[in-house]
Amino acid sequence: MYKIDDHVTCAVAGIMSDANILINMARVHAMRYTYAYQEPMPIEQLVQSLCDTKQGYTQFGGLRPFGVSFLFAGWDKNFGFQLYMSDPSGNYGAWKAAVIGANNQAAQSMLKQEYNDDITREEAVQLALKVISKTMDSTSLTSEKLELAEVFLSPSGKVKYEACSPESLSKLLQKFGVTQPVA
């Protein structure tokens, strides 16, 4: 999980060296926009600018395409909360719930069955942990093998990015019953 700006974060699947370059590029785009317009960059505009770069690398001989997929989650004043998925070719789309990485087909079908528009924040965390536990190649899910972060509005109306600590993640895993207690 990477924080791009105060209002947007992303998850990565693929070649991490490519991801680091693109994340730094996204951070620069977001900072330049904020400097020029004195407001946060709209999420889709940020995703589109990054995907334009990714797509450009697929067009010319001698350039290796970026081998990374992203899930961008964020909030802006125009459209509220948004989730975008981008693939290595530079295509992107908006989703209500999405998955990237290994076993994404199985996870996506679970989301199609269990996701609904009236989901609460706690139910969303529970669903995410359930999907990960069913589709990870590991026998047991622990806080060492997992990262969880949320983008939400604080009571004051400010967008917050919060990464879950390993201790609180362990408590969540036990609370929702997606891990076996250590003997």
Rosetta blueprint (number, residue, H / E / L):
1 M L
2 Y E
3 K E
4 I E
5 D E
6 D L
7 H L
8 V E
9 T E
10 C E
11 A E
12 V E
13 A E
14 G E
15 I L
16 M H
17 S H
18 D H
19 A H
20 N H
21 I H
22 L H
23 I H
24 N H
25 M H
26 A H
27 R H
28 V H
29 H H
30 A H
31 M H
32 R H
33 Y H
34 T H
35 Y H
36 A H
37 Y H
38 Q L
39 E L
40 P L
41 M L
42 P L
43 I H
44 E H
45 Q H
46 L H
47 V H
48 Q H
49 S H
50 L H
51 C H
52 D H
53 T H
54 K H
55 Q H
56 G H
57 Y L
58 T L
59 Q L
60 F L
61 G L
62 G L
63 L L
64 R L
65 P L
66 F L
67 G L
68 V E
69 S E
70 F E
71 L E
72 F E
73 A E
74 G E
75 W E
76 D E
77 K L
78 N L
79 F L
80 G E
81 F E
82 Q E
83 L E
84 Y E
85 M E
86 S E
87 D L
88 P L
89 S L
90 G L
91 N L
92 Y E
93 G E
94 A E
95 W L
96 K L
97 A L
98 A L
99 V L
100 I L
101 G L
102 A L
103 N L
104 N H
105 Q H
106 A H
107 A H
108 Q H
109 S H
110 M H
111 L H
112 K H
113 Q H
114 E H
115 Y L
116 N L
117 D L
118 D L
119 I L
120 T L
121 R H
122 E H
123 E H
124 A H
125 V H
126 Q H
127 L H
128 A H
129 L H
130 K H
131 V H
132 I H
133 S H
134 K H
135 T H
136 M L
137 D L
138 S L
139 T L
140 S L
141 L L
142 T L
143 S L
144 E L
145 K L
146 L L
147 E L
148 L L
149 A E
150 E E
151 V E
152 F E
153 L E
154 S L
155 P L
156 S L
157 G L
158 K L
159 V E
160 K E
161 Y E
162 E E
163 A E
164 C L
165 S L
166 P H
167 E H
168 S H
169 L H
170 S H
171 K H
172 L H
173 L H
174 Q H
175 K H
176 F L
177 G L
178 V L
179 T L
180 Q L
181 P L
182 V L
183 A L
